């Protein structure tokens, strides 16, 4: 039995739970992080020295970093993991590109928007930082809008991949009522893609619930 250590409302845990749902695999999940503590205990740090979530335990194998966990799950599934992780080198590299882009570009730009609007009380918000984050993320999402503008259903064509899972979790934050600010662009192709993601059972269960 796979075990996932991490609170369900972490964006990085959401990715893993959604992927497991797409694969149809059973697992156990134990709360860890923020209000649940656990991550600073010696036992947890022995598994994940960063003290972050999620951590995957698969028998004697322990793995941290959510995007690495997604890759591992798909490789464990074999083949192209039901289309989630294409086997052909160019197609797989194209999926991997979006996962790396999320880490290097999307997350740093989005952080001030999410923390500012969701985790900070209204009377303590720094709207200068928040609105800069809105502009930065609008620039990033324009890349996705352009990618989807040719009519493709998902980022890599007609089938959902882990690229859609990873970026779909961040799109949930962007389109959610919790973060809406003046100046957010329309992004019609991206919104249509997001609608297709909303129809997935794993999205509805793990990603759609209210942010905090």
ROMIBA-784488 format. One record per residue (C-alpha): residue number from 1; x, y, z. Coordinates in pm, whole numbers, plus 50000, padded with zeros to 5 digits. Layout:
BEGIN
  seq     c1     c2     c3
  NUM      X      Y      Z
...
END
This chain:
BEGIN
  seq     c1     c2     c3
    1  50000  50000  50000
    2  50130  50342  49903
    3  50134  50601  50179
    4  50116  50978  50124
    5  50223  51202  50408
    6  50078  51550  50377
    7  49769  51765  50435
    8  49507  51744  50163
    9  49487  52124  50113
   10  49851  52154  50004
   11  49877  52225  49631
   12  50163  51978  49606
   13  49968  51705  49781
   14  49669  51777  49555
   15  49880  51693  49250
   16  49970  51352  49387
   17  49619  51264  49503
   18  49471  51364  49168
   19  49730  51154  48983
   20  49656  50852  49203
   21  49287  50896  49128
   22  49357  50898  48754
   23  49562  50580  48795
   24  49293  50422  49009
   25  49538  50314  49277
   26  49463  50262  49647
   27  49670  50447  49905
   28  49670  50576  50259
   29  49715  50942  50345
   30  49821  51085  50679
   31  49794  51454  50766
   32  50121  51641  50804
   33  50225  52004  50771
   34  50100  52340  50898
   35  49824  52292  51158
   36  49894  51918  51176
   37  50260  51950  51267
   38  50453  51625  51221
   39  50697  51763  50962
   40  50950  51879  51221
   41  50962  51551  51410
   42  51281  51343  51383
   43  51077  51059  51232
   44  50945  51276  50950
   45  51275  51453  50887
   46  51440  51114  50848
   47  51209  51059  50552
   48  51207  51414  50418
   49  51490  51639  50543
   50  51315  51946  50399
   51  51025  51914  50640
   52  50774  51973  50359
   53  50489  51779  50205
   54  50417  51549  50036
   55  50634  51251  50111
   56  50560  50919  49943
   57  50637  50588  50112
   58  50626  50279  49892
   59  50753  49988  50097
   60  51118  50060  50169
   61  51131  50340  49912
   62  51074  50699  50025
   63  51044  50993  49784
   64  50986  51366  49826
   65  50922  51648  49574
   66  50572  51630  49427
   67  50664  51641  49058
   68  50919  51364  49111
   69  50648  51163  49286
   70  50418  51207  48984
   71  50690  51081  48752
   72  50760  50786  48979
   73  50394  50686  48996
   74  50364  50698  48618
   75  50685  50499  48566
   76  50562  50245  48820
   77  50239  50214  48622
   78  50442  50125  48314
   79  50407  50217  47948
   80  50265  50564  47913
   81  50065  50533  48238
   82  49736  50540  48052
   83  49845  50848  47860
   84  49949  51046  48167
   85  50321  51027  48087
   86  50399  50955  47719
   87  50673  50700  47655
   88  50818  50855  47339
   89  51122  51070  47423
   90  51005  51395  47261
   91  50652  51364  47399
   92  50780  51284  47748
   93  51027  51572  47740
   94  50746  51805  47641
   95  50546  51700  47948
   96  50855  51732  48169
   97  50907  52087  48041
   98  50578  52201  48194
   99  50659  52038  48528
  100  50992  52220  48541
  101  50827  52545  48430
  102  50587  52520  48721
  103  50877  52494  48965
  104  51099  52761  48813
  105  50853  53020  48683
  106  50495  52968  48800
  107  50541  52898  49171
  108  50771  53194  49248
  109  50543  53435  49060
  110  50222  53298  49211
  111  50336  53285  49571
  112  50258  53647  49662
  113  49913  53621  49505
  114  49815  53307  49695
  115  49971  53402  50026
  116  49852  53759  49997
  117  49488  53683  49915
  118  49430  53349  50087
  119  49659  53323  50385
  120  49675  53689  50488
  121  49388  53867  50668
  122  49236  54143  50456
  123  49356  54424  50683
  124  49717  54305  50655
  125  49738  54249  50280
  126  50007  54418  50072
  127  49815  54495  49754
  128  50124  54629  49579
  129  50285  54286  49603
  130  49957  54113  49520
  131  49893  54317  49206
  132  50251  54266  49090
  133  50191  53893  49128
  134  49869  53925  48925
  135  50062  54089  48641
  136  50341  53832  48657
  137  50096  53543  48652
  138  49897  53699  48369
  139  50220  53695  48167
  140  50276  53331  48255
  141  49921  53223  48182
  142  49942  53395  47843
  143  50189  53120  47751
  144  49926  52858  47837
  145  49661  53057  47651
  146  49881  53056  47342
  147  49952  52684  47382
  148  49582  52602  47395
  149  49483  52852  47129
  150  49518  52597  46847
  151  49214  52409  46974
  152  49393  52129  47159
  153  49199  51985  47452
  154  49496  51953  47686
  155  49850  52087  47703
  156  49995  51796  47507
  157  49708  51722  47274
  158  49384  51530  47318
  159  49474  51342  47635
  160  49529  51451  47993
  161  49888  51426  48114
  162  50059  51503  48441
  163  50141  51845  48290
  164  49770  51926  48306
  165  49750  51792  48661
  166  50039  52007  48783
  167  49933  52330  48614
  168  49564  52261  48672
  169  49625  52281  49046
  170  49768  52630  49002
  171  49494  52728  48759
  172  49247  52645  49036
  173  49408  52917  49245
  174  49397  53167  48959
  175  49033  53111  48866
  176  48913  53068  49224
  177  48695  53335  49378
  178  48942  53359  49667
  179  49204  53546  49462
  180  49008  53756  49212
  181  49156  54102  49155
  182  49104  54384  48902
  183  49311  54348  48590
  184  49293  53971  48554
  185  49273  53891  48178
  186  48999  53676  48023
  187  49211  53386  47883
  188  48923  53208  47703
  189  49122  52908  47576
  190  49271  52850  47918
  191  48930  52880  48083
  192  48787  52620  47843
  193  49078  52387  47932
  194  49013  52452  48298
  195  48651  52354  48247
  196  48765  52018  48110
  197  48985  51969  48415
  198  48693  52054  48646
  199  48503  51760  48497
  200  48765  51507  48616
  201  48662  51323  48933
  202  49009  51364  49083
  203  48995  51740  49031
  204  48650  51767  49187
  205  48756  51564  49490
  206  49102  51698  49564
  207  49151  52034  49389
  208  48811  52205  49369
  209  48739  52248  49744
  210  48772  52595  49894
  211  49126  52716  49946
  212  49181  52714  50323
END
